[in-house]
Each structure stands twice: as structure tokens, then as C-alpha cells.
Amino acid sequence: MRKKRKSTIEVSALGQYIPMSVEKARRVIDQIRGYSYENTLMILELMPYQASYPILKLIYSAAANAKENRGFEKEDLIVWKVEVNKGTTMKKLKPRARGRSYLIKRPTCHITITLKDLSYYKLISEKNSLSNFREI
């Protein structure tokens, strides 16, 4: 089986065991997919959902990874791919009447956010437009 090669223009951040359900996280994630970094931050800060705070922290983390590890500018980043997968379920026992116990299930999720640098594509389009311009 061939190993998947990571792209040089993509940076990702992974949050595991975040204590929220997958449905609540996906409701927020679907709103930010495809937006630029600044627009994503603005959308997440103004959203009334509780799930937006851990996602906002992951966006900050992915942007910091892009700046420190690859040297990308934050203005050129776009939210390219976002995945929410189901994690393990935390189980707790709550005491009830007459010595019985009640099982409480707390779902968790894993969120992966991938940011892409668009300055690479801008450079390619500028080179192609310049080469086309020289031919004319």
C-alpha cells in the first residue's frame, strides 16, 4: 500500500477527545469550510454555539503551525479541509435512589483542520499570466 504524501502547501491541526458530540461540532464546522483565516475567526467569535470555542482554538493552532513550521503568512491561509470524527464515549456513574447507579455517557470527538496557503497558487497564476503576456 502506498503511503500518502503530505502536501507542501497544507498545514493541519488535530484536536482529540474534545468533549462534545459530533453533530454539535459539525453544525459549526459546516459554516467555516472554504473561508479565509480572518473570516473564519470572525465567524467563530460571533457564533452563539458552545462548540465554536474549541474549534477556534484549533484554527489558531493550525495558523501558528503554518507560520512557525512552514513560514506561511496568515493572510494567505484558507480553511481547506475540516473533518469531525467520533471519539470514545466517557462513561460515569451517578448515584441514584436506593443504592442504585445511573450511567451517564459523555461523547467525544476528534477534529482535524487543514489550512492551505493560497500564495502558491497566486505565484503560479502570475507566472502563467506573465508568460502569456510575453507571447502576445
The first five atom37 places (N, CA, C, CB, O) and aatype in JSON, in Angstrom:
{
  "aatype": [12, 1, 11, 11, 1, 11, 15, 16, 9, 6, 19, 15, 0, 10, 7, 5, 18, 9, 14, 12, 15, 19, 6, 11, 0, 1, 1, 19, 9, 3, 5, 9, 1, 7, 18, 15, 18, 6, 2, 16, 10, 12, 9, 10, 6, 10, 12, 14, 18, 5, 0, 15, 18, 14, 9, 10, 11, 10, 9, 18, 15, 0, 0, 0, 2, 0, 11, 6, 2, 1, 7, 13, 6, 11, 6, 3, 10, 9, 19, 17, 11, 19, 6, 19, 2, 11, 7, 16, 16, 12, 11, 11, 10, 11, 14, 1, 0, 1, 7, 1, 15, 18, 10, 9, 11, 1, 14, 16, 4, 8, 9, 16, 9, 16, 10, 11, 3, 10, 15, 18, 18, 11, 10, 9, 15, 6, 11, 2, 15, 10, 15, 2, 13, 1, 6, 9],
  "atom_mask": [
    [1, 1, 1, 1, 1],
    [1, 1, 1, 1, 1],
    [1, 1, 1, 1, 1],
    [1, 1, 1, 1, 1],
    [1, 1, 1, 1, 1],
    [1, 1, 1, 1, 1],
    [1, 1, 1, 1, 1],
    [1, 1, 1, 1, 1],
    [1, 1, 1, 1, 1],
    [1, 1, 1, 1, 1],
    [1, 1, 1, 1, 1],
    [1, 1, 1, 1, 1],
    [1, 1, 1, 1, 1],
    [1, 1, 1, 1, 1],
    [1, 1, 1, 0, 1],
    [1, 1, 1, 1, 1],
    [1, 1, 1, 1, 1],
    [1, 1, 1, 1, 1],
    [1, 1, 1, 1, 1],
    [1, 1, 1, 1, 1],
    [1, 1, 1, 1, 1],
    [1, 1, 1, 1, 1],
    [1, 1, 1, 1, 1],
    [1, 1, 1, 1, 1],
    [1, 1, 1, 1, 1],
    [1, 1, 1, 1, 1],
    [1, 1, 1, 1, 1],
    [1, 1, 1, 1, 1],
    [1, 1, 1, 1, 1],
    [1, 1, 1, 1, 1],
    [1, 1, 1, 1, 1],
    [1, 1, 1, 1, 1],
    [1, 1, 1, 1, 1],
    [1, 1, 1, 0, 1],
    [1, 1, 1, 1, 1],
    [1, 1, 1, 1, 1],
    [1, 1, 1, 1, 1],
    [1, 1, 1, 1, 1],
    [1, 1, 1, 1, 1],
    [1, 1, 1, 1, 1],
    [1, 1, 1, 1, 1],
    [1, 1, 1, 1, 1],
    [1, 1, 1, 1, 1],
    [1, 1, 1, 1, 1],
    [1, 1, 1, 1, 1],
    [1, 1, 1, 1, 1],
    [1, 1, 1, 1, 1],
    [1, 1, 1, 1, 1],
    [1, 1, 1, 1, 1],
    [1, 1, 1, 1, 1],
    [1, 1, 1, 1, 1],
    [1, 1, 1, 1, 1],
    [1, 1, 1, 1, 1],
    [1, 1, 1, 1, 1],
    [1, 1, 1, 1, 1],
    [1, 1, 1, 1, 1],
    [1, 1, 1, 1, 1],
    [1, 1, 1, 1, 1],
    [1, 1, 1, 1, 1],
    [1, 1, 1, 1, 1],
    [1, 1, 1, 1, 1],
    [1, 1, 1, 1, 1],
    [1, 1, 1, 1, 1],
    [1, 1, 1, 1, 1],
    [1, 1, 1, 1, 1],
    [1, 1, 1, 1, 1],
    [1, 1, 1, 1, 1],
    [1, 1, 1, 1, 1],
    [1, 1, 1, 1, 1],
    [1, 1, 1, 1, 1],
    [1, 1, 1, 0, 1],
    [1, 1, 1, 1, 1],
    [1, 1, 1, 1, 1],
    [1, 1, 1, 1, 1],
    [1, 1, 1, 1, 1],
    [1, 1, 1, 1, 1],
    [1, 1, 1, 1, 1],
    [1, 1, 1, 1, 1],
    [1, 1, 1, 1, 1],
    [1, 1, 1, 1, 1],
    [1, 1, 1, 1, 1],
    [1, 1, 1, 1, 1],
    [1, 1, 1, 1, 1],
    [1, 1, 1, 1, 1],
    [1, 1, 1, 1, 1],
    [1, 1, 1, 1, 1],
    [1, 1, 1, 0, 1],
    [1, 1, 1, 1, 1],
    [1, 1, 1, 1, 1],
    [1, 1, 1, 1, 1],
    [1, 1, 1, 1, 1],
    [1, 1, 1, 1, 1],
    [1, 1, 1, 1, 1],
    [1, 1, 1, 1, 1],
    [1, 1, 1, 1, 1],
    [1, 1, 1, 1, 1],
    [1, 1, 1, 1, 1],
    [1, 1, 1, 1, 1],
    [1, 1, 1, 0, 1],
    [1, 1, 1, 1, 1],
    [1, 1, 1, 1, 1],
    [1, 1, 1, 1, 1],
    [1, 1, 1, 1, 1],
    [1, 1, 1, 1, 1],
    [1, 1, 1, 1, 1],
    [1, 1, 1, 1, 1],
    [1, 1, 1, 1, 1],
    [1, 1, 1, 1, 1],
    [1, 1, 1, 1, 1],
    [1, 1, 1, 1, 1],
    [1, 1, 1, 1, 1],
    [1, 1, 1, 1, 1],
    [1, 1, 1, 1, 1],
    [1, 1, 1, 1, 1],
    [1, 1, 1, 1, 1],
    [1, 1, 1, 1, 1],
    [1, 1, 1, 1, 1],
    [1, 1, 1, 1, 1],
    [1, 1, 1, 1, 1],
    [1, 1, 1, 1, 1],
    [1, 1, 1, 1, 1],
    [1, 1, 1, 1, 1],
    [1, 1, 1, 1, 1],
    [1, 1, 1, 1, 1],
    [1, 1, 1, 1, 1],
    [1, 1, 1, 1, 1],
    [1, 1, 1, 1, 1],
    [1, 1, 1, 1, 1],
    [1, 1, 1, 1, 1],
    [1, 1, 1, 1, 1],
    [1, 1, 1, 1, 1],
    [1, 1, 1, 1, 1],
    [1, 1, 1, 1, 1],
    [1, 1, 1, 1, 1],
    [1, 1, 1, 1, 1],
    [1, 1, 1, 1, 1]
  ],
  "atom_positions": [
    [[0.83, -1.18, 0.0], [0.0, 0.0, 0.0], [0.88, 1.24, 0.0], [-0.95, 0.0, 1.21], [1.84, 1.33, 0.76]],
    [[0.55, 2.19, -0.84], [1.33, 3.4, -0.97], [1.0, 4.38, 0.14], [1.1, 4.04, -2.34], [-0.17, 4.6, 0.46]],
    [[2.02, 4.97, 0.73], [1.83, 5.94, 1.8], [1.47, 7.29, 1.2], [3.09, 6.05, 2.67], [2.08, 7.73, 0.23]],
    [[0.48, 7.94, 1.78], [0.03, 9.23, 1.27], [1.03, 10.32, 1.62], [-1.37, 9.58, 1.82], [1.42, 10.46, 2.78]],
    [[1.45, 11.07, 0.63], [2.42, 12.13, 0.83], [1.74, 13.42, 1.21], [3.26, 12.33, -0.42], [0.72, 13.78, 0.63]],
    [[2.29, 14.11, 2.19], [1.71, 15.38, 2.61], [2.11, 16.48, 1.64], [2.16, 15.75, 4.04], [3.22, 16.5, 1.11]],
    [[1.19, 17.39, 1.42], [1.43, 18.5, 0.52], [2.3, 19.54, 1.21], [0.11, 19.12, 0.05], [2.27, 19.67, 2.43]],
    [[3.08, 20.27, 0.42], [3.95, 21.3, 1.0], [3.22, 22.61, 1.22], [5.14, 21.53, 0.1], [3.78, 23.54, 1.82]],
    [[1.97, 22.71, 0.76], [1.23, 23.96, 0.94], [0.06, 23.8, 1.91], [0.72, 24.47, -0.41], [-0.76, 24.7, 2.04]],
    [[-0.01, 22.65, 2.59], [-1.07, 22.4, 3.55], [-0.49, 22.22, 4.94], [-1.89, 21.18, 3.15], [0.57, 21.62, 5.12]],
    [[-1.21, 22.73, 5.93], [-0.83, 22.6, 7.33], [-2.08, 22.19, 8.1], [-0.21, 23.92, 7.9], [-3.17, 22.69, 7.82]],
    [[-1.92, 21.29, 9.06], [-3.11, 20.84, 9.77], [-2.89, 20.87, 11.27], [-3.49, 19.43, 9.33], [-1.76, 20.93, 11.76]],
    [[-4.01, 20.82, 12.0], [-4.01, 20.71, 13.45], [-5.06, 19.68, 13.83], [-4.28, 22.11, 14.14], [-6.12, 19.61, 13.21]],
    [[-4.76, 18.9, 14.84], [-5.64, 17.82, 15.25], [-6.0, 17.98, 16.71], [-4.98, 16.44, 15.0], [-5.12, 18.1, 17.57]],
    [[-7.29, 17.99, 17.01], [-7.77, 18.02, 18.38], [-8.47, 16.72, 18.68], [0.0, 0.0, 0.0], [-9.43, 16.36, 18.01]],
    [[-8.0, 16.02, 19.7], [-8.57, 14.72, 20.02], [-9.28, 14.77, 21.36], [-7.48, 13.64, 20.03], [-8.92, 15.53, 22.25]],
    [[-10.3, 13.94, 21.48], [-11.07, 13.77, 22.71], [-11.67, 15.09, 23.2], [-10.19, 13.17, 23.8], [-11.62, 15.39, 24.39]],
    [[-12.22, 15.84, 22.29], [-12.91, 17.09, 22.65], [-14.3, 16.72, 23.17], [-12.99, 18.07, 21.43], [-15.04, 16.04, 22.46]],
    [[-14.66, 17.15, 24.37], [-15.92, 16.69, 24.97], [-17.16, 17.37, 24.4], [-15.87, 16.92, 26.46], [-17.73, 18.27, 25.01]],
    [[-17.58, 16.93, 23.23], [-18.82, 17.38, 22.62], [-19.26, 16.33, 21.6], [-18.66, 18.79, 21.94], [-18.45, 15.51, 21.17]],
    [[-20.51, 16.37, 21.23], [-20.99, 15.39, 20.27], [-20.58, 15.78, 18.85], [-22.52, 15.25, 20.37], [-20.29, 16.94, 18.58]],
    [[-20.55, 14.81, 17.98], [-20.14, 15.02, 16.6], [-21.13, 15.94, 15.88], [-20.03, 13.68, 15.86], [-20.72, 16.78, 15.08]],
    [[-22.41, 15.79, 16.16], [-23.43, 16.6, 15.5], [-23.28, 18.08, 15.84], [-24.83, 16.11, 15.88], [-23.43, 18.94, 14.97]],
    [[-22.98, 18.38, 17.1], [-22.81, 19.78, 17.51], [-21.57, 20.4, 16.88], [-22.73, 19.88, 19.04], [-21.58, 21.57, 16.52]],
    [[-20.51, 19.61, 16.75], [-19.29, 20.12, 16.13], [-19.49, 20.33, 14.63], [-18.12, 19.17, 16.38], [-19.01, 21.31, 14.07]],
    [[-20.19, 19.41, 13.98], [-20.4, 19.54, 12.53], [-21.27, 20.72, 12.18], [-21.02, 18.28, 11.98], [-21.13, 21.3, 11.11]],
    [[-22.19, 21.09, 13.08], [-23.04, 22.25, 12.84], [-22.2, 23.53, 12.71], [-24.07, 22.41, 13.97], [-22.52, 24.41, 11.92]],
    [[-21.12, 23.61, 13.49], [-20.23, 24.77, 13.42], [-19.26, 24.64, 12.26], [-19.47, 24.95, 14.74], [-18.99, 25.62, 11.56]],
    [[-18.72, 23.45, 12.06], [-17.71, 23.2, 11.03], [-18.24, 23.51, 9.64], [-17.24, 21.75, 11.1], [-17.52, 24.05, 8.8]],
    [[-19.5, 23.17, 9.39], [-20.07, 23.39, 8.06], [-20.17, 24.88, 7.71], [-21.46, 22.76, 7.98], [-20.26, 25.23, 6.53]],
    [[-20.15, 25.74, 8.71], [-20.25, 27.18, 8.47], [-18.92, 27.81, 8.05], [-20.76, 27.87, 9.7], [-18.91, 28.87, 7.43]],
    [[-17.79, 27.17, 8.39], [-16.49, 27.81, 8.16], [-15.7, 27.21, 7.02], [-15.67, 27.74, 9.41], [-14.67, 27.77, 6.63]],
    [[-16.13, 26.11, 6.47], [-15.36, 25.43, 5.42], [-15.26, 26.32, 4.18], [-16.0, 24.07, 5.06], [-16.28, 26.78, 3.66]],
    [[-14.03, 26.56, 3.7], [-13.82, 27.32, 2.48], [-13.55, 28.8, 2.69], [0.0, 0.0, 0.0], [-13.25, 29.51, 1.73]],
    [[-13.66, 29.3, 3.92], [-13.44, 30.72, 4.18], [-11.96, 31.0, 4.46], [-14.3, 31.19, 5.35], [-11.2, 30.08, 4.77]],
    [[-11.58, 32.25, 4.36], [-10.21, 32.65, 4.68], [-10.02, 32.63, 6.2], [-9.89, 34.05, 4.1], [-10.99, 32.51, 6.95]],
    [[-8.78, 32.75, 6.63], [-8.45, 32.67, 8.05], [-9.13, 33.78, 8.85], [-6.93, 32.74, 8.25], [-9.72, 33.52, 9.9]],
    [[-9.06, 35.02, 8.35], [-9.65, 36.14, 9.08], [-11.18, 36.02, 9.16], [-9.27, 37.46, 8.41], [-11.77, 36.27, 10.21]],
    [[-11.81, 35.64, 8.05], [-13.26, 35.47, 8.05], [-13.69, 34.35, 8.99], [-13.77, 35.18, 6.63], [-14.72, 34.45, 9.66]],
    [[-12.91, 33.29, 9.04], [-13.22, 32.18, 9.93], [-13.19, 32.61, 11.39], [-12.25, 31.03, 9.7], [-14.06, 32.24, 12.17]],
    [[-12.16, 33.39, 11.74], [-12.08, 33.86, 13.12], [-13.26, 34.75, 13.47], [-10.77, 34.62, 13.34], [-13.81, 34.65, 14.57]],
    [[-13.66, 35.61, 12.55], [-14.79, 36.5, 12.79], [-16.09, 35.7, 12.95], [-14.91, 37.51, 11.65], [-16.89, 36.0, 13.83]],
    [[-16.29, 34.7, 12.1], [-17.5, 33.88, 12.16], [-17.55, 33.12, 13.48], [-17.55, 32.88, 10.98], [-18.6, 33.09, 14.14]],
    [[-16.44, 32.52, 13.88], [-16.42, 31.71, 15.1], [-16.6, 32.54, 16.36], [-15.14, 30.93, 15.19], [-17.23, 32.09, 17.32]],
    [[-16.05, 33.76, 16.37], [-16.19, 34.6, 17.56], [-17.62, 35.1, 17.74], [-15.25, 35.79, 17.47], [-18.05, 35.35, 18.86]],
    [[-18.36, 35.23, 16.65], [-19.72, 35.73, 16.74], [-20.78, 34.63, 16.83], [-20.01, 36.6, 15.56], [-21.96, 34.93, 17.02]],
    [[-20.39, 33.38, 16.7], [-21.35, 32.28, 16.77], [-21.8, 32.05, 18.21], [-20.74, 30.99, 16.19], [-20.99, 32.12, 19.13]],
    [[-23.08, 31.78, 18.41], [-23.57, 31.57, 19.78], [-23.37, 30.16, 20.31], [-25.02, 31.91, 19.83], [-23.73, 29.88, 21.45]],
    [[-22.81, 29.26, 19.52], [-22.7, 27.87, 19.93], [-21.48, 27.65, 20.82], [-22.63, 26.96, 18.72], [-20.44, 28.29, 20.65]],
    [[-21.62, 26.73, 21.76], [-20.54, 26.4, 22.67], [-19.42, 25.64, 21.97], [-21.07, 25.6, 23.84], [-18.28, 25.65, 22.42]],
    [[-19.74, 24.98, 20.87], [-18.76, 24.19, 20.14], [-17.76, 25.06, 19.38], [-19.46, 23.25, 19.18], [-16.73, 24.56, 18.93]],
    [[-18.04, 26.33, 19.23], [-17.16, 27.18, 18.43], [-15.84, 27.5, 19.15], [-17.87, 28.47, 18.07], [-14.84, 27.79, 18.49]],
    [[-15.81, 27.44, 20.48], [-14.58, 27.78, 21.19], [-13.45, 26.78, 20.95], [-14.87, 27.88, 22.68], [-12.34, 27.21, 20.63]],
    [[-13.67, 25.45, 21.1], [-12.57, 24.53, 20.8], [-12.15, 24.56, 19.33], [-12.96, 23.13, 21.18], [-10.98, 24.34, 19.02]],
    [[-13.09, 24.81, 18.44], [-12.75, 24.89, 17.02], [-11.93, 26.15, 16.75], [-14.04, 24.9, 16.15], [-11.0, 26.12, 15.94]],
    [[-12.25, 27.24, 17.43], [-11.47, 28.47, 17.32], [-10.04, 28.24, 17.8], [-12.12, 29.61, 18.13], [-9.09, 28.73, 17.17]],
    [[-9.87, 27.51, 18.88], [-8.53, 27.2, 19.37], [-7.76, 26.35, 18.37], [-8.61, 26.47, 20.71], [-6.55, 26.53, 18.21]],
    [[-8.44, 25.43, 17.69], [-7.76, 24.61, 16.68], [-7.36, 25.44, 15.46], [-8.67, 23.46, 16.25], [-6.3, 25.21, 14.87]],
    [[-8.21, 26.39, 15.08], [-7.85, 27.27, 13.95], [-6.61, 28.09, 14.3], [-9.05, 28.21, 13.59], [-5.7, 28.23, 13.48]],
    [[-6.57, 28.64, 15.53], [-5.38, 29.37, 15.98], [-4.15, 28.47, 15.95], [-5.6, 29.92, 17.4], [-3.07, 28.9, 15.53]],
    [[-4.3, 27.23, 16.39], [-3.18, 26.3, 16.43], [-2.68, 25.97, 15.03], [-3.58, 25.02, 17.17], [-1.47, 25.92, 14.8]],
    [[-3.6, 25.74, 14.1], [-3.19, 25.43, 12.73], [-2.48, 26.62, 12.09], [-4.42, 25.02, 11.9], [-1.51, 26.43, 11.35]],
    [[-2.96, 27.83, 12.36], [-2.31, 29.02, 11.81], [-0.92, 29.22, 12.41], [-3.18, 30.27, 12.06], [0.01, 29.63, 11.72]],
    [[-0.78, 28.92, 13.7], [0.54, 29.01, 14.33], [1.48, 27.97, 13.75], [0.42, 28.83, 15.86], [2.67, 28.25, 13.56]],
    [[0.97, 26.76, 13.47], [1.79, 25.74, 12.81], [2.24, 26.21, 11.44], [1.0, 24.42, 12.69], [3.38, 25.98, 11.04]],
    [[1.34, 26.86, 10.72], [1.68, 27.33, 9.38], [2.76, 28.4, 9.43], [0.43, 27.88, 8.68], [3.68, 28.4, 8.61]],
    [[2.66, 29.3, 10.38], [3.63, 30.4, 10.46], [4.99, 29.91, 10.96], [3.1, 31.5, 11.39], [6.02, 30.28, 10.4]],
    [[5.0, 29.09, 12.01], [6.26, 28.66, 12.61], [6.97, 27.57, 11.8], [6.01, 28.17, 14.02], [8.18, 27.64, 11.59]],
    [[6.21, 26.57, 11.35], [6.85, 25.42, 10.7], [7.11, 25.63, 9.21], [5.99, 24.21, 10.88], [8.11, 25.15, 8.69]],
    [[6.22, 26.34, 8.54], [6.35, 26.5, 7.09], [6.65, 27.94, 6.64], [5.1, 26.03, 6.42], [7.05, 28.16, 5.5]],
    [[6.45, 28.91, 7.53], [6.72, 30.29, 7.17], [5.62, 30.94, 6.34], [0.0, 0.0, 0.0], [5.88, 31.92, 5.65]],
    [[4.4, 30.4, 6.39], [3.28, 30.98, 5.65], [2.78, 32.23, 6.34], [2.14, 29.97, 5.49], [2.92, 32.38, 7.55]],
    [[2.2, 33.12, 5.57], [1.54, 34.31, 6.12], [0.1, 33.97, 6.44], [1.62, 35.52, 5.13], [-0.56, 33.26, 5.69]],
    [[-0.4, 34.48, 7.56], [-1.76, 34.16, 7.98], [-2.82, 34.74, 7.05], [-2.0, 34.65, 9.39], [-3.93, 34.23, 6.98]],
    [[-2.48, 35.81, 6.35], [-3.45, 36.44, 5.44], [-3.74, 35.57, 4.22], [-2.94, 37.8, 4.99], [-4.79, 35.69, 3.6]],
    [[-2.79, 34.69, 3.88], [-2.94, 33.86, 2.68], [-3.57, 32.5, 2.95], [-1.6, 33.66, 2.03], [-3.74, 31.7, 2.03]],
    [[-3.92, 32.22, 4.2], [-4.44, 30.9, 4.55], [-5.94, 30.81, 4.33], [-4.11, 30.57, 5.99], [-6.67, 31.79, 4.49]],
    [[-6.39, 29.62, 3.96], [-7.81, 29.35, 3.76], [-8.12, 28.01, 4.42], [-8.18, 29.33, 2.22], [-7.29, 27.1, 4.41]],
    [[-9.32, 27.89, 5.0], [-9.74, 26.63, 5.62], [-10.09, 25.68, 4.49], [-10.96, 26.84, 6.61], [-11.12, 25.84, 3.83]],
    [[-9.24, 24.69, 4.27], [-9.36, 23.84, 3.11], [-10.18, 22.59, 3.41], [-7.99, 23.44, 2.62], [-11.14, 22.29, 2.69]],
    [[-9.82, 21.88, 4.45], [-10.49, 20.62, 4.76], [-10.71, 20.55, 6.27], [-9.68, 19.41, 4.25], [-9.79, 20.8, 7.05]],
    [[-11.92, 20.19, 6.67], [-12.26, 20.05, 8.08], [-12.98, 18.73, 8.26], [-13.12, 21.25, 8.59], [-13.95, 18.44, 7.56]],
    [[-12.52, 17.93, 9.21], [-13.14, 16.64, 9.48], [-13.5, 16.55, 10.95], [-12.19, 15.48, 9.08], [-12.76, 17.01, 11.82]],
    [[-14.66, 15.96, 11.22], [-15.06, 15.67, 12.59], [-15.39, 14.19, 12.65], [-16.29, 16.55, 13.04], [-16.27, 13.71, 11.94]],
    [[-14.68, 13.47, 13.5], [-14.91, 12.04, 13.67], [-15.3, 11.76, 15.11], [-13.66, 11.23, 13.28], [-14.95, 12.5, 16.03]],
    [[-16.03, 10.67, 15.29], [-16.48, 10.29, 16.61], [-15.33, 9.72, 17.42], [-17.62, 9.27, 16.51], [-14.55, 8.91, 16.92]],
    [[-15.23, 10.13, 18.67], [-14.22, 9.61, 19.57], [-14.83, 8.61, 20.53], [0.0, 0.0, 0.0], [-15.95, 8.13, 20.31]],
    [[-14.11, 8.3, 21.57], [-14.62, 7.37, 22.56], [-15.68, 8.06, 23.41], [-13.48, 6.84, 23.45], [-15.75, 9.28, 23.47]],
    [[-16.51, 7.27, 24.06], [-17.55, 7.8, 24.94], [-17.1, 7.64, 26.39], [-18.91, 7.07, 24.69], [-16.81, 6.54, 26.84]],
    [[-17.04, 8.77, 27.11], [-16.7, 8.71, 28.53], [-17.94, 8.27, 29.3], [-16.17, 10.08, 29.05], [-19.04, 8.77, 29.07]],
    [[-17.76, 7.34, 30.21], [-18.87, 6.82, 30.98], [-18.67, 7.12, 32.46], [-19.05, 5.32, 30.75], [-17.6, 6.86, 33.01]],
    [[-19.7, 7.68, 33.09], [-19.67, 7.99, 34.51], [-20.87, 7.35, 35.17], [-19.65, 9.53, 34.76], [-21.89, 7.11, 34.52]],
    [[-20.76, 7.07, 36.46], [-21.88, 6.55, 37.22], [-22.37, 7.62, 38.19], [-21.48, 5.25, 37.98], [-21.58, 8.19, 38.95]],
    [[-23.66, 7.88, 38.16], [-24.26, 8.85, 39.06], [-25.1, 8.1, 40.09], [-25.13, 9.88, 38.27], [-25.92, 7.27, 39.72]],
    [[-24.9, 8.38, 41.37], [-25.7, 7.67, 42.38], [-27.17, 8.08, 42.32], [-25.14, 7.94, 43.77], [-27.51, 9.25, 42.17]],
    [[-28.03, 7.08, 42.46], [-29.47, 7.3, 42.44], [-30.09, 6.74, 43.74], [-30.12, 6.63, 41.19], [-29.38, 6.31, 44.65]],
    [[-31.37, 6.77, 43.78], [-32.08, 6.35, 44.98], [-31.93, 4.85, 45.24], [-33.55, 6.72, 44.87], [-31.76, 4.06, 44.32]],
    [[-31.99, 4.48, 46.51], [-31.98, 3.1, 46.97], [-30.71, 2.35, 46.57], [-33.19, 2.38, 46.44], [-30.76, 1.15, 46.29]],
    [[-29.58, 3.06, 46.53], [-28.3, 2.42, 46.29], [-28.02, 2.05, 44.85], [0.0, 0.0, 0.0], [-27.07, 1.32, 44.58]],
    [[-28.83, 2.53, 43.95], [-28.62, 2.22, 42.54], [-27.74, 3.28, 41.88], [-29.96, 2.11, 41.8], [-27.46, 4.32, 42.47]],
    [[-27.31, 2.98, 40.66], [-26.49, 3.94, 39.92], [-27.06, 4.11, 38.53], [-25.01, 3.48, 39.85], [-27.74, 3.24, 37.99]],
    [[-26.77, 5.29, 37.97], [-27.28, 5.64, 36.65], [-26.08, 5.97, 35.76], [-28.28, 6.85, 36.72], [-25.21, 6.74, 36.16]],
    [[-26.03, 5.38, 34.57], [-24.91, 5.57, 33.67], [-25.08, 6.86, 32.87], [-24.78, 4.37, 32.72], [-26.11, 7.07, 32.23]],
    [[-24.07, 7.71, 32.9], [-24.06, 8.95, 32.11], [-23.0, 8.78, 31.03], [-23.75, 10.22, 33.02], [-21.85, 8.45, 31.32]],
    [[-23.4, 9.0, 29.78], [-22.47, 8.87, 28.65], [-22.14, 10.25, 28.12], [-23.08, 7.98, 27.53], [-23.04, 11.01, 27.75]],
    [[-20.84, 10.58, 28.07], [-20.38, 11.85, 27.54], [-19.63, 11.58, 26.24], [-19.47, 12.6, 28.56], [-18.55, 10.99, 26.27]],
    [[-20.18, 11.99, 25.09], [-19.5, 11.71, 23.82], [-18.29, 12.64, 23.62], [-20.47, 11.86, 22.65], [-18.27, 13.76, 24.12]],
    [[-17.31, 12.16, 22.88], [-16.16, 12.97, 22.49], [-16.0, 12.91, 20.99], [-14.86, 12.48, 23.2], [-16.59, 12.05, 20.32]],
    [[-15.2, 13.83, 20.45], [-14.96, 13.84, 19.01], [-13.52, 14.25, 18.73], [-15.95, 14.8, 18.3], [-12.85, 14.87, 19.56]],
    [[-13.07, 13.89, 17.54], [-11.75, 14.27, 17.05], [-11.95, 15.21, 15.88], [-10.9, 13.01, 16.64], [-12.68, 14.89, 14.94]],
    [[-11.3, 16.37, 15.93], [-11.45, 17.38, 14.86], [-10.09, 17.59, 14.2], [-12.01, 18.73, 15.43], [-9.09, 17.82, 14.87]],
    [[-10.08, 17.51, 12.87], [-8.88, 17.78, 12.09], [-9.15, 18.96, 11.18], [-8.45, 16.52, 11.26], [-10.1, 18.95, 10.4]],
    [[-8.31, 19.99, 11.27], [-8.46, 21.19, 10.45], [-7.22, 21.34, 9.58], [-8.68, 22.46, 11.33], [-6.1, 21.32, 10.09]],
    [[-7.42, 21.48, 8.27], [-6.33, 21.65, 7.32], [-6.45, 23.03, 6.68], [-6.33, 20.52, 6.24], [-7.49, 23.37, 6.11]],
    [[-5.39, 23.8, 6.77], [-5.32, 25.12, 6.13], [-4.42, 25.03, 4.92], [-4.8, 26.21, 7.13], [-3.43, 24.3, 4.92]],
    [[-4.76, 25.77, 3.88], [-3.97, 25.77, 2.65], [-3.49, 27.18, 2.37], [-4.8, 25.22, 1.45], [-4.19, 28.16, 2.61]],
    [[-2.25, 27.27, 1.85], [-1.66, 28.55, 1.51], [-1.99, 28.9, 0.07], [-0.13, 28.53, 1.73], [-1.65, 28.14, -0.84]],
    [[-2.64, 30.03, -0.13], [-3.05, 30.42, -1.48], [-2.01, 31.24, -2.21], [-4.34, 31.18, -1.41], [-2.15, 31.49, -3.41]],
    [[-0.96, 31.68, -1.53], [0.06, 32.48, -2.2], [0.8, 31.64, -3.25], [1.06, 33.04, -1.17], [1.29, 32.19, -4.24]],
    [[0.88, 30.33, -3.04], [1.5, 29.43, -4.02], [0.74, 29.48, -5.34], [1.54, 27.98, -3.48], [1.34, 29.57, -6.41]],
    [[-0.6, 29.43, -5.25], [-1.42, 29.47, -6.46], [-1.37, 30.86, -7.11], [-2.87, 29.09, -6.13], [-1.45, 30.98, -8.33]],
    [[-1.25, 31.9, -6.3], [-1.13, 33.26, -6.85], [0.15, 33.4, -7.65], [-1.18, 34.32, -5.73], [0.16, 34.03, -8.72]],
    [[1.25, 32.82, -7.14], [2.53, 32.87, -7.85], [2.44, 32.15, -9.19], [3.65, 32.26, -7.0], [2.93, 32.64, -10.21]],
    [[1.8, 30.98, -9.18], [1.68, 30.21, -10.42], [0.83, 30.96, -11.43], [1.07, 28.83, -10.13], [1.17, 31.01, -12.62]],
    [[-0.27, 31.55, -10.98], [-1.14, 32.28, -11.91], [-0.44, 33.52, -12.45], [-2.46, 32.66, -11.22], [-0.63, 33.89, -13.61]],
    [[0.36, 34.18, -11.6], [1.11, 35.36, -12.08], [2.15, 34.94, -13.12], [1.81, 36.08, -10.9], [2.32, 35.63, -14.12]],
    [[2.83, 33.82, -12.9], [3.83, 33.35, -13.87], [3.17, 32.99, -15.19], [4.59, 32.15, -13.31], [3.7, 33.29, -16.26]],
    [[2.01, 32.33, -15.11], [1.31, 31.96, -16.33], [0.8, 33.19, -17.07], [0.15, 31.02, -16.02], [0.85, 33.24, -18.3]],
    [[0.32, 34.17, -16.33], [-0.17, 35.37, -17.0], [0.98, 36.17, -17.61], [-0.96, 36.25, -16.02], [0.82, 36.77, -18.67]],
    [[2.13, 36.17, -16.94], [3.29, 36.87, -17.5], [3.8, 36.16, -18.74], [4.4, 36.98, -16.46], [4.18, 36.81, -19.72]],
    [[3.81, 34.83, -18.7], [4.28, 34.1, -19.9], [3.32, 34.3, -21.06], [4.44, 32.59, -19.6], [3.76, 34.4, -22.2]],
    [[2.03, 34.36, -20.79], [1.06, 34.62, -21.84], [1.21, 36.04, -22.36], [-0.36, 34.38, -21.32], [1.02, 36.29, -23.55]],
    [[1.53, 36.96, -21.48], [1.7, 38.36, -21.88], [2.91, 38.52, -22.79], [1.84, 39.25, -20.64], [2.85, 39.31, -23.73]],
    [[3.99, 37.81, -22.54], [5.18, 37.92, -23.37], [4.97, 37.37, -24.76], [6.33, 37.2, -22.72], [5.58, 37.85, -25.72]],
    [[4.12, 36.38, -24.88], [3.88, 35.8, -26.19], [3.11, 36.74, -27.08], [3.13, 34.49, -26.05], [3.26, 36.7, -28.3]],
    [[2.3, 37.59, -26.51], [1.46, 38.5, -27.32], [2.24, 39.64, -27.82], [0.28, 39.0, -26.55], [1.7, 40.5, -28.52]]
  ]
}
